[in-house]
Amino acid sequence: MSTIKSVFSLSAKIVTGAAFAAMIAGSANAETAWDMPTPYGGGNFHTMNITQFAADVSAATGGDMVITVHPGGSLIKHPEIKNAIRSGQVQIGEFLLSRLSNENAIYGVDSIPFLANSYDSARNLWAASRPQVTALLAQQGLMPLFAIPWPPQGLYAKVEIGTIEDLAGIKFRAYNAATERLAQLAGAIPTQIEAPDIAQAFSTGRVDAMVTSPSTGANSKAWDFLSHYHDTQGWLPKNITVVNIEAFNALDDATQKAILDAAAAAETRGWEASMTETTTKTQILADNGINVVAPSDALVASMRAIGETMTGEWLEATGDEGQAIIDAYRGM
């Protein structure tokens, strides 16, 4: 964790909620105050990056703009964050972009297995899809500020999985439509479980396997309830931070610029932190007794075949718009 924390300045120490507001209020008389719900805990690298973003905005505006970060679903639970921003209940927030794929399949392009499974390819896919994502969000009065990938997704289980057939009938944790479909195609039984509930879900037998990042695995102390992590590096789903357009437009030009500049810095910093997170959290899994194994050729081949099936299904759902994204991505 110390390596990851070094990515951030001292002002990005986890100062959230009322403590953050009190710190700012003590040094300046804030004119504008926003609440920012996030789904993950204060120690998560996404939340650390967002806390630095909020601190940067405050510093750039001399304390006239205060963004109070509410981590871990403490203000608004993950499934409700987007709609809370849209309705104006809060002005800004973070959520997993692919959670919106039930609204429009375009949002789920970063969760197609093996379509983009490295940081370079994930960055290209984001560049190819960002214009359409931005247009879709604008229809709901939202504007993206920055998007940060999770580390590449791997397969966790209570035993080593040699082939895709080993997943048949297993209760499988899903966190979006893509992981639910992956489970179905693998013959597993999907169950939607949010990240804070992973440990309890495994401990109570609601699920027996999952695909997620080494970050989520380490943060949930996966060694307490399973034994194997297969480093499949399947895809890099992104968290996105968005702002209510009406609230943003109500700000003066200088404050808007401060937010956009801080967002650009957060995107650069967040991608770097994600890469560091991949290495450090995979090592933490191993240090705590998880068997970190390379997936078998048979397992990789089956997962790639599932990815090709899901790519075809995604293109059927998205039509010309989806094809334009894939063409742009593959042309980079």
C-alpha positions as CSV (number, residue, x, y, z in Angstrom):
1,M,0.0,0.0,0.0
2,S,2.9,2.4,0.7
3,T,3.9,2.2,-3.0
4,I,0.4,3.2,-4.1
5,K,0.2,6.0,-1.6
6,S,3.4,7.5,-3.0
7,V,1.5,8.2,-6.2
8,F,-0.5,10.7,-4.3
9,S,0.6,13.9,-2.6
10,L,0.2,14.4,1.2
11,S,-3.0,16.2,0.6
12,A,-4.6,13.0,-0.8
13,K,-4.5,11.3,2.6
14,I,-7.9,9.9,3.3
15,V,-9.7,12.9,4.5
16,T,-13.4,12.3,3.7
17,G,-16.9,13.1,4.8
18,A,-17.3,15.6,7.6
19,A,-13.6,15.6,8.4
20,F,-12.8,16.9,4.9
21,A,-15.4,19.6,5.1
22,A,-14.2,20.6,8.5
23,M,-10.6,20.9,7.4
24,I,-11.6,23.2,4.5
25,A,-14.0,25.2,6.5
26,G,-11.3,25.9,9.0
27,S,-9.1,27.5,6.4
28,A,-11.5,29.3,4.1
29,N,-15.1,30.4,3.9
30,A,-16.5,28.1,1.2
31,E,-18.9,29.6,-1.3
32,T,-19.9,26.4,-3.1
33,A,-20.2,23.0,-1.5
34,W,-20.8,19.7,-3.3
35,D,-21.3,16.2,-2.0
36,M,-19.6,13.3,-3.9
37,P,-20.6,9.7,-3.2
38,T,-18.3,6.9,-4.1
39,P,-18.8,3.2,-4.0
40,Y,-15.6,2.0,-2.4
41,G,-13.8,2.5,0.9
42,G,-11.3,5.2,1.8
43,G,-8.3,2.9,1.3
44,N,-9.2,2.0,-2.3
45,F,-7.0,3.6,-4.9
46,H,-10.0,5.0,-6.8
47,T,-11.1,6.8,-3.6
48,M,-7.6,8.0,-2.8
49,N,-7.4,9.5,-6.3
50,I,-10.8,11.2,-5.9
51,T,-9.8,12.6,-2.6
52,Q,-6.8,14.2,-4.2
53,F,-9.0,15.5,-7.0
54,A,-11.3,17.2,-4.4
55,A,-8.2,18.6,-2.6
56,D,-6.9,20.0,-5.9
57,V,-10.1,21.7,-6.7
58,S,-10.2,23.3,-3.3
59,A,-6.6,24.5,-3.6
60,A,-7.1,25.9,-7.1
61,T,-10.2,27.9,-5.9
62,G,-8.7,29.1,-2.7
63,G,-11.2,27.1,-0.7
64,D,-14.2,28.6,-2.5
65,M,-15.2,25.2,-3.9
66,V,-15.5,22.3,-1.5
67,I,-16.2,18.8,-2.7
68,T,-16.9,16.5,0.2
69,V,-16.1,12.8,-0.6
70,H,-18.4,10.2,0.9
71,P,-16.7,6.8,0.4
72,G,-17.9,3.2,0.6
73,G,-21.6,3.9,-0.2
74,S,-21.9,5.8,3.0
75,L,-24.1,8.6,1.5
76,I,-25.6,6.8,-1.5
77,K,-25.3,3.1,-2.4
78,H,-23.6,2.2,-5.6
79,P,-26.7,1.3,-7.7
80,E,-28.3,4.7,-7.0
81,I,-25.3,7.0,-7.5
82,K,-25.8,7.8,-11.1
83,N,-29.5,8.7,-10.7
84,A,-28.7,10.8,-7.6
85,I,-26.4,12.9,-9.7
86,R,-28.9,13.1,-12.6
87,S,-31.7,14.2,-10.2
88,G,-29.5,16.8,-8.5
89,Q,-29.6,15.1,-5.2
90,V,-25.8,15.3,-5.4
91,Q,-23.7,17.2,-7.9
92,I,-20.9,14.8,-8.6
93,G,-20.1,11.1,-8.1
94,E,-18.3,7.9,-9.1
95,F,-19.6,4.6,-10.3
96,L,-18.6,1.6,-12.4
97,L,-19.4,2.6,-16.0
98,S,-20.5,-0.9,-17.1
99,R,-23.2,-0.9,-14.5
100,L,-25.1,1.2,-17.0
101,S,-25.0,-1.4,-19.8
102,N,-28.6,-2.4,-19.0
103,E,-29.5,1.1,-20.1
104,N,-27.4,1.0,-23.2
105,A,-24.9,-1.7,-24.2
106,I,-22.4,0.9,-25.3
107,Y,-21.5,1.5,-21.7
108,G,-20.4,-2.1,-21.3
109,V,-17.7,-2.2,-24.0
110,D,-14.9,-2.2,-21.5
111,S,-16.2,-5.4,-19.9
112,I,-16.1,-7.7,-22.9
113,P,-13.6,-10.4,-22.1
114,F,-10.3,-10.2,-24.0
115,L,-11.4,-7.3,-26.2
116,A,-8.9,-5.0,-24.4
117,N,-6.9,-6.8,-21.7
118,S,-3.8,-4.5,-21.3
119,Y,-3.4,-0.9,-20.2
120,D,-2.4,0.2,-23.6
121,S,-5.4,-1.5,-25.3
122,A,-7.7,-0.3,-22.6
123,R,-6.6,3.3,-23.1
124,N,-7.2,3.0,-26.8
125,L,-10.7,1.5,-26.2
126,W,-11.6,4.4,-23.9
127,A,-10.4,6.9,-26.5
128,A,-12.5,5.1,-29.1
129,S,-15.7,4.9,-27.0
130,R,-15.4,8.2,-25.0
131,P,-17.3,10.3,-27.6
132,Q,-20.3,8.0,-27.6
133,V,-20.3,7.6,-23.8
134,T,-20.1,11.4,-23.4
135,A,-23.1,11.8,-25.8
136,L,-25.2,9.2,-24.0
137,L,-24.5,10.7,-20.6
138,A,-25.3,14.2,-21.9
139,Q,-28.8,13.0,-22.7
140,Q,-29.3,12.5,-19.0
141,G,-27.8,15.8,-18.0
142,L,-24.4,14.3,-17.0
143,M,-20.8,15.0,-18.1
144,P,-17.8,12.7,-17.6
145,L,-14.8,14.2,-15.9
146,F,-12.4,11.2,-15.8
147,A,-12.4,7.4,-16.0
148,I,-9.9,5.1,-14.3
149,P,-9.5,1.4,-15.0
150,W,-9.4,-1.4,-12.4
151,P,-6.5,-3.8,-12.7
152,P,-7.0,-6.6,-15.2
153,Q,-9.7,-9.0,-14.0
154,G,-8.8,-12.5,-12.8
155,L,-10.7,-15.6,-11.7
156,Y,-11.0,-16.4,-8.0
157,A,-12.2,-19.8,-6.7
158,K,-12.0,-22.2,-3.8
159,V,-10.1,-24.7,-6.0
160,E,-7.9,-24.5,-9.0
161,I,-10.0,-24.2,-12.2
162,G,-8.3,-26.1,-15.0
163,T,-11.0,-25.8,-17.7
164,I,-14.2,-23.9,-18.2
165,E,-16.1,-27.0,-17.4
166,D,-14.9,-26.8,-13.8
167,L,-17.2,-23.7,-13.4
168,A,-20.4,-25.6,-14.4
169,G,-23.0,-25.3,-11.7
170,I,-20.8,-23.1,-9.5
171,K,-22.4,-20.1,-7.8
172,F,-20.6,-17.2,-9.4
173,R,-20.5,-13.6,-8.2
174,A,-21.4,-11.0,-10.8
175,Y,-21.1,-7.2,-10.6
176,N,-22.5,-6.1,-13.9
177,A,-24.4,-7.5,-17.0
178,A,-21.1,-8.6,-18.6
179,T,-20.0,-10.8,-15.7
180,E,-23.5,-12.2,-15.4
181,R,-23.4,-13.2,-19.1
182,L,-19.8,-14.6,-18.7
183,A,-21.1,-16.8,-15.9
184,Q,-24.0,-18.0,-17.9
185,L,-21.8,-18.9,-20.9
186,A,-19.4,-20.7,-18.6
187,G,-22.3,-22.8,-17.2
188,A,-22.1,-21.1,-13.8
189,I,-24.9,-19.6,-11.7
190,P,-24.6,-15.8,-11.5
191,T,-25.5,-13.8,-8.4
192,Q,-25.2,-10.0,-8.2
193,I,-23.0,-9.1,-5.2
194,E,-21.6,-5.6,-4.5
195,A,-17.9,-5.3,-3.5
196,P,-18.5,-4.6,0.2
197,D,-20.6,-7.8,0.5
198,I,-18.1,-10.2,-1.1
199,A,-16.7,-11.7,2.1
200,Q,-20.1,-12.4,3.5
201,A,-21.4,-13.8,0.3
202,F,-18.6,-16.3,0.2
203,S,-18.7,-17.1,3.9
204,T,-22.5,-17.9,3.7
205,G,-22.2,-19.9,0.5
206,R,-24.1,-17.5,-1.7
207,V,-21.1,-17.7,-4.2
208,D,-18.1,-19.9,-4.7
209,A,-16.2,-18.1,-7.4
210,M,-15.8,-14.7,-9.0
211,V,-13.9,-12.6,-11.6
212,T,-12.6,-9.4,-10.2
213,S,-9.4,-7.4,-9.9
214,P,-6.5,-8.2,-7.5
215,S,-7.4,-4.9,-5.9
216,T,-10.9,-6.0,-4.9
217,G,-9.5,-9.4,-3.9
218,A,-7.0,-8.0,-1.6
219,N,-9.3,-5.3,-0.2
220,S,-11.9,-8.0,0.6
221,K,-9.3,-10.3,2.2
222,A,-10.0,-13.1,-0.2
223,W,-7.6,-15.4,1.6
224,D,-10.2,-15.7,4.3
225,F,-12.7,-17.6,2.1
226,L,-11.0,-18.9,-1.0
227,S,-7.6,-20.3,-2.1
228,H,-6.9,-19.6,-5.8
229,Y,-6.4,-16.6,-8.0
230,H,-6.0,-17.3,-11.7
231,D,-4.3,-14.4,-13.4
232,T,-6.4,-14.4,-16.5
233,Q,-6.1,-10.6,-17.2
234,G,-9.4,-10.7,-19.0
235,W,-10.4,-7.0,-19.2
236,L,-10.0,-3.7,-17.4
237,P,-13.4,-2.2,-16.5
238,K,-13.5,1.5,-15.6
239,N,-14.9,3.6,-12.8
240,I,-16.1,7.0,-14.1
241,T,-16.6,10.3,-12.3
242,V,-19.4,12.4,-13.7
243,V,-20.9,15.8,-12.9
244,N,-24.4,17.1,-13.2
245,I,-24.2,19.5,-16.2
246,E,-26.7,22.0,-14.7
247,A,-24.6,22.2,-11.5
248,F,-21.4,22.6,-13.5
249,N,-22.8,25.3,-15.7
250,A,-23.9,27.3,-12.6
251,L,-20.2,27.7,-11.7
252,D,-18.1,30.6,-12.8
253,D,-15.5,30.1,-15.5
254,A,-12.6,30.0,-13.1
255,T,-14.2,27.3,-11.0
256,Q,-15.1,25.3,-14.0
257,K,-11.5,25.4,-15.2
258,A,-10.3,24.3,-11.8
259,I,-12.5,21.3,-11.9
260,L,-11.5,20.3,-15.5
261,D,-7.8,20.8,-14.8
262,A,-8.1,18.7,-11.6
263,A,-10.0,16.0,-13.5
264,A,-7.3,15.8,-16.2
265,A,-4.7,15.4,-13.5
266,A,-6.8,12.8,-11.8
267,E,-7.2,10.7,-15.0
268,T,-3.4,10.7,-15.6
269,R,-2.7,9.9,-11.9
270,G,-5.4,7.3,-11.7
271,W,-4.2,5.2,-14.6
272,E,-0.7,5.2,-13.1
273,A,-2.0,4.2,-9.7
274,S,-4.0,1.4,-11.3
275,M,-0.9,-0.1,-12.9
276,T,0.9,0.1,-9.5
277,E,-2.1,-1.4,-7.8
278,T,-2.0,-4.4,-10.1
279,T,1.5,-5.4,-9.0
280,T,1.2,-4.6,-5.3
281,K,-2.2,-6.2,-4.7
282,T,-1.3,-9.4,-6.6
283,Q,1.7,-9.7,-4.3
284,I,-0.5,-9.1,-1.3
285,L,-2.7,-12.0,-2.4
286,A,0.3,-14.2,-2.6
287,D,1.8,-13.0,0.7
288,N,-1.4,-14.0,2.4
289,G,-1.5,-17.5,1.1
290,I,-3.6,-17.2,-2.1
291,N,-2.3,-19.5,-4.8
292,V,-1.6,-17.1,-7.6
293,V,-1.6,-19.3,-10.7
294,A,-1.3,-18.7,-14.5
295,P,-4.5,-20.0,-16.2
296,S,-4.2,-23.1,-18.2
297,D,-4.2,-22.8,-22.0
298,A,-7.5,-24.6,-22.1
299,L,-9.1,-22.1,-19.7
300,V,-7.7,-19.1,-21.6
301,A,-8.9,-20.5,-24.9
302,S,-12.5,-21.1,-23.5
303,M,-12.6,-17.6,-22.0
304,R,-11.4,-16.1,-25.3
305,A,-14.2,-18.0,-27.1
306,I,-16.7,-16.6,-24.6
307,G,-15.3,-13.1,-25.3
308,E,-15.8,-13.5,-29.0
309,T,-19.4,-14.6,-28.4
310,M,-20.0,-11.6,-26.1
311,T,-18.4,-9.3,-28.7
312,G,-20.8,-10.6,-31.3
313,E,-23.7,-10.1,-28.9
314,W,-22.6,-6.6,-28.1
315,L,-22.3,-5.7,-31.7
316,E,-25.8,-7.0,-32.3
317,A,-27.1,-4.9,-29.5
318,T,-25.3,-1.7,-30.5
319,G,-25.4,-1.9,-34.3
320,D,-23.6,0.8,-36.3
321,E,-22.6,2.8,-33.2
322,G,-20.9,-0.2,-31.7
323,Q,-19.2,-1.2,-34.9
324,A,-17.9,2.4,-35.2
325,I,-16.3,2.0,-31.7
326,I,-14.7,-1.4,-32.6
327,D,-13.5,-0.1,-36.0
328,A,-11.9,3.0,-34.3
329,Y,-10.3,0.9,-31.6
330,R,-8.9,-1.7,-34.0
331,G,-7.6,1.1,-36.2
332,M,-5.4,2.6,-33.4
